[in-house]
Amino acid sequence: MDRNYWEKIAVSYNEEIFDVLHNDSKKLILSAIKKYSSKKKTVLDAGCAVGKWLPALSPLFKKVYALDISAKNLEIAKKNHSLLPNIVYQRADMSGRKEGIPKCDVAICINAILTDSLKKRTIFFQSLMHCLKKKGNLILTVPSLESALLTKIINNQFRIDSSTAEKNITAKNALKKWKDLQQGNLDIDYVPTKHYLKEELSYLLNYNGFRITRFKKIEYSWTTEFISPPQWLKDPYPWDWMVVAQKN
């Protein structure tokens, strides 16, 4: 997932990209944001895309920095939220050079560290540390590898959605998928997408200078995974990981 990918998908973002804000039925992410919000604080939305979180952030903070790699995403965000007075839009690559990224009291990063490139992910986590002030708080969500594998196991066992099954896979593709899996990269709509283990995420944040204060599952309906899930398919539900951490 590079800049070109996000530029191409910007115009159809709402149809193509999973809406975490809408599907977080318990509002756990918003609750975490409110806990650390203040009209005296600044907040960075790292990987803001078309700005779905901006209406929630704007009334809670003094200033909101909406940062994204895609110029088209930012253009759409500006248009959609032109009445919000305290938003600063900035195009920047969190997995590239850090110059120009503002230091804020709080940062949110909602399913933005998705690249299958280990090098780019490493820089992204470093950038999150760099953009926070001392004792600043990070609210991060990422796709769960445990959840994705659970979905595959259930689908293989009960054959709930045959449309997701891969057919006639070549030896070359099988080898690539095996190598991807060892890095936590699974396809979403045929695009290799990073998924995270809970323990892996703990390691990454601790290694990059964060102290974790909260881990939580953001649970979703099974309709997010299957076209017609059976009525008996209930808990455990599919989930993303949400982690709240403080810069040491």
C-alpha positions in Angstrom: 0.0 0.0 0.0 1.9 3.0 -1.3 1.0 6.5 -2.1 -0.2 5.6 -5.6 -2.7 3.0 -4.1 -4.3 5.6 -1.8 -4.4 8.2 -4.6 -6.3 5.8 -6.9 -8.7 4.6 -4.2 -9.5 8.1 -2.7 -12.6 8.8 -4.8 -14.2 5.4 -3.8 -12.8 5.4 -0.3 -16.2 5.0 1.4 -17.1 2.0 -0.7 -13.7 0.3 -0.6 -12.3 0.8 2.9 -13.7 -0.6 6.1 -15.3 2.0 8.3 -13.9 1.6 11.8 -15.8 4.5 13.2 -19.2 3.2 12.0 -18.6 -0.4 13.0 -17.2 0.3 16.5 -20.7 -0.2 18.0 -19.5 0.2 21.6 -17.7 3.5 20.7 -14.5 2.3 22.5 -12.2 4.3 20.3 -14.2 7.5 20.8 -14.3 6.9 24.5 -10.5 6.6 24.6 -10.1 9.8 22.6 -12.4 11.7 24.9 -10.4 10.5 28.0 -7.3 12.2 26.7 -8.9 15.2 25.0 -8.8 18.9 26.1 -9.5 22.2 24.5 -6.0 23.1 25.5 -4.4 20.2 23.6 -3.5 19.4 20.0 -4.2 16.1 18.3 -2.7 14.5 15.2 -4.9 12.2 13.0 -2.1 10.1 11.4 -3.4 8.7 8.2 -6.6 10.6 8.3 -7.7 9.5 4.8 -10.9 11.3 3.9 -11.3 12.6 7.4 -14.0 10.5 9.0 -12.7 11.1 12.5 -12.4 14.9 12.1 -15.9 15.8 13.2 -15.3 13.9 16.4 -11.9 15.4 17.0 -12.6 19.0 16.2 -14.8 19.9 19.2 -12.6 18.0 21.6 -9.2 19.7 20.9 -7.7 23.1 20.4 -6.3 22.2 17.0 -6.4 19.1 14.9 -3.7 18.2 12.4 -5.1 15.9 9.7 -2.1 14.2 8.0 -2.2 11.8 5.1 0.0 10.5 2.3 -2.7 11.1 -0.3 -3.3 14.5 -1.7 -6.7 13.4 -3.1 -7.7 12.1 0.3 -6.9 15.4 1.9 -8.8 17.3 -0.8 -11.9 15.2 -0.1 -11.5 15.7 3.6 -11.2 19.5 3.2 -14.3 19.6 1.1 -16.3 17.4 3.4 -15.3 19.3 6.6 -14.9 22.9 5.4 -17.0 24.2 8.3 -14.6 22.8 11.0 -12.5 25.8 12.0 -9.6 24.2 13.7 -8.3 21.6 11.2 -4.8 21.9 9.6 -4.4 19.6 6.6 -0.9 18.3 5.7 0.3 15.8 3.2 3.1 13.7 4.6 4.3 10.2 4.6 4.6 8.7 8.1 6.7 5.9 6.7 9.1 8.4 5.1 11.0 11.5 6.2 9.8 13.0 9.5 10.4 16.6 8.7 7.4 18.9 9.0 5.3 16.5 11.1 4.0 18.5 14.1 4.5 17.5 17.7 1.1 17.0 19.4 -0.3 16.1 22.8 -2.3 13.2 21.4 -2.1 11.1 18.3 -4.7 8.8 16.8 -3.8 6.3 14.1 -6.8 4.2 13.0 -5.9 1.3 10.8 -3.3 3.3 9.0 -0.2 1.1 9.5 -1.2 -1.5 6.9 1.8 -1.6 4.5 3.3 -5.0 3.9 6.8 -3.4 3.9 8.6 -4.1 7.2 10.9 -1.1 6.5 8.0 1.3 6.1 6.2 0.0 9.1 9.3 0.4 11.2 9.6 4.1 10.2 5.9 4.6 10.7 6.2 3.5 14.4 9.2 5.7 14.8 7.3 8.7 13.4 4.4 8.2 15.9 7.0 8.5 18.7 8.5 11.6 17.0 5.2 13.4 16.5 4.2 13.2 20.2 5.2 15.6 23.0 6.7 14.2 26.2 4.1 12.1 28.0 1.9 12.4 24.9 -0.8 9.7 24.4 -1.3 7.4 21.3 -4.6 5.7 20.4 -3.8 3.1 17.8 -5.9 0.5 16.1 -4.7 -2.2 13.7 -6.1 -5.4 12.1 -5.8 -8.4 14.3 -3.9 -11.4 12.9 -5.6 -13.7 15.4 -9.0 -12.5 14.2 -8.2 -13.0 10.6 -6.9 -16.5 11.2 -10.0 -17.4 13.3 -12.2 -16.3 10.4 -10.3 -18.5 7.9 -10.4 -21.5 10.3 -14.2 -21.1 10.8 -14.7 -20.7 7.0 -12.6 -23.7 6.2 -14.4 -25.9 8.8 -18.0 -24.9 8.1 -17.7 -23.6 4.5 -19.7 -20.5 5.3 -18.6 -18.4 2.4 -17.3 -20.3 -0.6 -16.7 -17.1 -2.6 -13.7 -16.3 -0.4 -12.0 -19.6 -1.1 -9.0 -19.4 -3.4 -9.0 -21.7 -6.4 -6.3 -23.0 -8.6 -3.5 -21.3 -6.7 -0.1 -21.8 -8.2 3.0 -23.1 -6.4 4.6 -19.6 -6.9 1.6 -17.8 -5.4 1.4 -20.3 -2.5 5.1 -19.7 -1.7 4.5 -16.0 -1.7 1.5 -16.3 0.6 3.4 -18.5 3.0 6.2 -15.9 3.2 3.6 -13.1 3.6 1.9 -15.0 6.4 5.1 -15.3 8.3 5.2 -11.4 8.4 1.5 -11.2 9.3 0.6 -10.0 5.8 -2.8 -11.3 4.6 -4.7 -10.2 1.5 -7.7 -7.8 1.8 -9.3 -7.5 -1.6 -6.2 -9.0 -3.2 -3.9 -6.4 -1.5 -1.3 -7.7 1.0 -2.2 -6.0 4.3 -0.4 -6.1 7.6 -2.2 -7.8 10.5 -0.8 -7.8 14.0 -0.6 -10.3 16.9 -1.3 -8.8 20.3 2.2 -9.7 21.6 3.8 -8.4 18.5 2.1 -5.1 18.9 3.2 -4.9 22.6 6.8 -5.6 21.5 6.7 -3.0 18.7 5.4 -0.2 21.0 7.7 -1.0 23.9 10.7 -1.1 21.5 9.8 2.3 20.1 9.5 4.0 23.5 5.9 3.7 24.4 4.4 2.5 27.7 1.1 0.6 27.0 -1.8 1.6 29.3 -4.7 -0.3 27.7 -5.4 -3.1 25.3 -8.9 -3.7 23.9 -10.7 -5.7 21.2 -12.8 -3.5 18.9 -15.4 -6.1 18.0 -17.4 -6.2 14.8 -20.4 -8.1 13.4 -19.7 -11.3 11.5 -21.3 -9.6 8.5 -18.0 -7.8 8.1 -16.4 -11.1 7.3 -19.1 -13.2 5.6 -21.9 -12.4 3.2 -24.5 -14.4 5.1 -23.1 -15.6 8.4 -25.2 -18.3 10.2 -27.3 -17.3 13.2 -25.3 -19.6 15.5 -22.1 -17.8 14.7 -21.7 -15.4 17.6 -19.0 -14.7 20.2 -16.1 -14.5 19.8 -16.7 -11.9 17.1 -14.1 -10.6 14.7 -12.0 -7.7 16.0 -9.3 -5.2 15.5 -6.8 -4.4 18.3 -6.9 -1.0 20.0 -4.0 0.0 22.2 -3.5 3.1 24.2 0.1 4.0 25.0 2.1 6.9 26.4 5.4 8.2 25.2 8.0 7.5 27.8 
